[in-house]
Amino acid sequence: MEALLSKMQSAMTVRGLTPLTQEAYLRHVRKLGEHFGAHPAELGAEQAGRYLLYLTEIGRSASTRNQCAGALRFLYVVVLQRPHYVGLLPKAKARRRLPSVLSGREVLQVIDALGSPLHRTLALCCYGAGLRISEACRLRVQDIDSQRMVLHVRNGKGQKDRQVTLSPRLLAALRSYYKQRRPSGAYLFEGRSRVRPLTKAAFQKALALAIVGLGIRKHITPHVLRHSYATHMIEAGADLRSVQLQLGHASIRSTARYVHLTESRRRSLPSPLDMLGSKPGAVFG
């Protein structure tokens, strides 16, 4: 199997798939083989379809199943040269849910609960600049442009670079963190080895431990900090296009969902019930 996975990884690298995507695709192909106790090259579309059904039965999300289907399509079309299998790997219909959003007070509670300066500053980057946790973990010292007050986000989703606004408060937090930690390697938020950045899993674990006992009845993840940033930006009057650029969304449709989450907009919407009989010509007036 290792030879097949190595060949697949080389093909993905040539086509410019991100390291995270490569890691996920290889994991899905490996698990397919382990599930049937056979080499993935010996398995056909029928077994692949049964494996996707198995993922459904054990409760894997639609996004996870679609990622697995993408990995198997790449395996069959690019690596094994069996394009006729693709039509037998259906795409799961994802349920579109509105993300959790924290209030300003809850954001402060979460950040204050993170005892480590490293974890606290990472959280500030996710909320203060709308960064994905993977983007925040990979920040380098040279990505902070205090003259132009921007953060350079390198190799974001879709392997795209972008610049986001650096607020004075976030800059002050980053400077304070740097003075305390003095990172010696390339990354601002170093892992244990000081050669690689802190992993997403390490921050997720620290966040999960920090929020215990806060009494916030919301599902809190690093991405919720980004969701909260976008929602609060729109509440403050930012236009959708500006928020889209800050978040690095390819489509404005991805940004538009935050409009539905803004409390100020919800509170300002009148109900027809409240207008009944309130003025001449009104309903039942």
C-alpha positions in Angstrom: 0.0 0.0 0.0 2.8 2.4 0.8 4.0 2.4 -2.8 0.5 3.3 -4.0 0.2 6.1 -1.4 3.6 7.5 -2.4 2.5 7.5 -6.0 -0.7 9.3 -5.1 1.1 11.9 -3.0 3.5 12.7 -5.8 0.5 13.1 -8.2 -1.2 15.4 -5.7 2.0 17.5 -5.2 2.4 17.9 -9.0 -1.2 19.2 -9.2 -0.7 21.6 -6.4 -3.0 20.1 -3.7 -2.3 21.6 -0.3 -0.4 19.6 2.3 -3.6 19.4 4.4 -5.6 18.0 1.5 -2.9 15.5 0.7 -2.8 14.3 4.3 -6.6 13.9 4.3 -6.8 12.1 1.0 -4.0 9.6 1.9 -5.8 8.9 5.2 -9.1 8.2 3.5 -7.5 5.8 1.0 -5.5 4.0 3.8 -8.7 3.6 5.8 -10.6 2.2 2.8 -7.9 -0.5 2.5 -8.0 -1.2 6.2 -11.8 -1.4 6.2 -11.8 -4.3 3.7 -8.5 -5.7 4.6 -7.2 -5.4 1.1 -5.0 -3.3 -1.1 -7.0 -0.2 -2.4 -5.9 -1.0 -6.0 -7.7 -4.3 -5.7 -11.0 -2.7 -4.6 -13.6 -1.5 -7.2 -16.3 1.0 -7.3 -18.7 -1.3 -5.5 -16.5 -1.5 -2.4 -15.9 2.2 -2.5 -19.6 2.9 -2.6 -20.1 0.5 0.3 -17.4 2.3 2.3 -19.1 5.6 1.8 -22.4 4.0 3.0 -20.5 2.7 6.0 -19.3 6.3 6.8 -22.9 7.4 6.6 -24.1 4.7 9.0 -21.5 5.5 11.6 -22.5 9.2 11.6 -19.7 10.8 9.6 -20.7 14.3 8.4 -21.5 15.0 4.8 -18.3 17.1 4.4 -16.2 14.2 5.6 -17.9 11.8 3.3 -17.5 14.2 0.4 -13.8 14.6 1.2 -13.5 10.8 1.2 -15.3 10.6 -2.2 -12.9 13.2 -3.5 -9.9 11.2 -2.4 -11.3 8.1 -4.0 -12.0 9.9 -7.3 -8.5 11.1 -7.3 -7.2 7.6 -6.7 -9.3 6.1 -9.4 -9.0 8.8 -12.1 -5.5 10.0 -11.7 -3.5 7.2 -10.0 -5.3 4.0 -11.2 -6.6 5.3 -14.5 -10.1 4.1 -13.9 -12.3 7.1 -14.7 -15.4 5.0 -15.2 -15.6 4.5 -11.5 -16.3 8.2 -10.8 -20.0 8.1 -11.6 -20.5 5.5 -8.9 -19.2 7.7 -6.1 -22.1 10.0 -5.2 -21.7 13.3 -3.5 -23.5 13.7 -0.2 -25.9 16.6 0.2 -24.6 18.7 3.1 -27.0 20.2 5.5 -26.3 23.9 5.6 -26.2 25.1 9.2 -25.7 28.5 10.6 -22.5 28.6 12.6 -22.3 29.4 16.3 -21.5 33.0 17.2 -20.3 34.4 20.5 -21.2 37.7 21.9 -18.5 40.2 22.6 -18.6 39.4 26.3 -18.3 35.7 25.6 -15.3 36.3 23.3 -13.5 38.0 26.2 -14.4 35.2 28.5 -12.9 32.6 26.2 -9.7 34.6 25.5 -9.2 35.4 29.3 -9.7 31.6 30.1 -6.7 30.7 27.9 -3.8 30.9 30.4 -0.9 30.6 28.0 0.2 33.7 26.2 0.7 31.6 23.1 -2.8 30.2 23.0 -4.3 33.5 24.0 -2.5 35.4 21.2 -3.5 32.7 18.7 -7.2 33.2 19.7 -6.8 36.9 19.3 -5.6 36.4 15.7 -8.6 34.2 14.9 -11.0 36.7 16.3 -9.1 40.0 15.8 -8.3 39.3 12.1 -10.7 36.6 11.1 -8.0 34.0 10.5 -8.6 30.3 10.2 -6.7 28.5 12.9 -4.3 26.9 10.3 -3.5 30.3 9.0 -2.9 31.7 12.5 -0.6 28.8 13.4 1.5 29.4 10.3 2.1 33.1 10.8 5.7 34.2 10.6 7.3 37.3 12.2 7.8 38.9 8.7 4.0 38.5 8.0 3.3 41.3 10.5 3.5 44.6 8.7 3.2 47.3 11.3 3.9 50.1 8.9 1.0 49.4 6.7 -1.0 47.7 9.5 -1.7 44.5 7.7 -1.1 40.8 8.3 0.1 38.8 5.3 -1.7 35.5 5.2 0.3 33.0 3.2 -1.1 29.9 1.4 -4.6 30.2 2.8 -7.5 28.0 1.7 -7.2 27.3 -2.0 -3.4 28.1 -1.7 -4.2 31.8 -2.0 -2.4 34.7 -0.3 -4.2 37.7 1.1 -3.7 40.7 3.4 -6.0 41.4 6.3 -6.3 44.5 8.5 -4.1 44.5 11.6 -5.8 46.4 14.4 -3.7 48.4 16.9 -5.0 46.2 19.7 -3.9 43.0 17.9 -0.5 44.5 17.1 0.0 45.4 20.7 -0.9 41.8 21.7 1.5 40.4 19.1 4.3 42.6 20.3 3.7 41.7 23.9 3.7 38.0 23.0 6.9 38.3 21.0 8.7 40.0 23.9 7.6 37.2 26.2 8.3 34.1 24.0 11.1 35.3 21.7 10.4 32.7 19.0 13.7 31.5 17.6 12.5 29.7 14.5 10.6 30.7 11.4 7.1 30.6 12.9 5.6 33.1 15.4 3.7 30.4 17.2 6.2 27.5 17.6 5.4 23.9 18.4 7.5 21.9 20.9 10.3 21.3 18.4 10.5 25.1 17.6 11.0 24.0 13.9 7.4 23.5 13.0 4.4 25.7 14.0 2.0 24.8 16.8 -0.6 22.3 15.5 -4.3 22.9 15.2 -4.9 19.9 17.4 -2.8 21.4 20.2 -4.7 24.7 20.2 -8.1 22.9 19.9 -7.1 20.8 23.0 -6.1 24.0 24.9 -9.3 25.7 24.0 -11.5 22.8 25.0 -9.8 22.7 28.4 -10.1 26.5 28.8 -13.8 26.8 28.2 -14.7 24.1 30.8 -16.7 25.8 33.5 -17.3 29.1 31.6 -21.0 28.3 31.4 -21.3 29.2 27.7 -23.9 26.9 26.2 -22.5 27.1 22.7 -20.3 24.8 20.7 -17.0 26.6 20.8 -14.2 25.8 18.4 -11.4 28.0 16.9 -13.5 28.5 13.8 -16.3 30.0 16.0 -13.9 32.8 16.8 -13.7 33.5 13.0 -17.4 33.3 12.7 -17.9 35.8 15.5 -15.4 38.2 13.9 -17.3 38.2 10.6 -20.7 38.6 12.3 -19.5 41.4 14.6 -17.8 43.2 11.6 -21.2 43.2 9.7 -23.0 44.4 12.9 -20.4 47.3 13.0 -21.4 48.3 9.5 -18.8 46.7 7.3 -20.0 45.8 3.8 -20.1 42.2 2.6 -17.4 42.7 0.0 -14.9 44.0 2.6 -15.7 41.1 4.9 -15.3 38.7 2.1 -11.8 39.9 1.3 -10.8 39.8 5.0 -12.0 36.2 5.3 -10.6 35.1 2.0 -13.9 33.7 0.8 -13.9 32.7 -2.9 -17.6 33.4 -3.2 -19.7 36.2 -1.7 -22.3 33.6 -0.9 -20.1 32.2 1.8 -19.9 35.6 3.4 -23.6 36.4 3.0 -24.7 33.8 5.6 -23.3 36.0 8.4 -26.0 38.6 7.6 -28.5 36.2 9.1 -26.6 36.0 12.3 -26.4 39.7 13.2 -28.4 40.6 16.3 -28.7 44.3 15.4 -30.4 43.4 12.1 -32.7 40.9 13.7 -33.7 43.4 16.4 -34.4 46.1 13.9 -36.8 44.0 11.8 -40.4 44.9 12.7 -43.1 42.2 13.0 -46.4 42.7 11.1 -48.1 41.8 14.3 -46.7 44.9 16.0 -48.1 47.1 13.3 -51.7 45.8 13.4 -54.0 48.8 13.9 -51.1 51.2 14.5 -52.0 53.7 11.8 -54.8 54.5 9.4 -54.9 52.0 6.5 -52.9 49.4 8.5 -54.0 45.8 8.6 -57.2 45.6 10.7 -56.9 49.3 11.3 
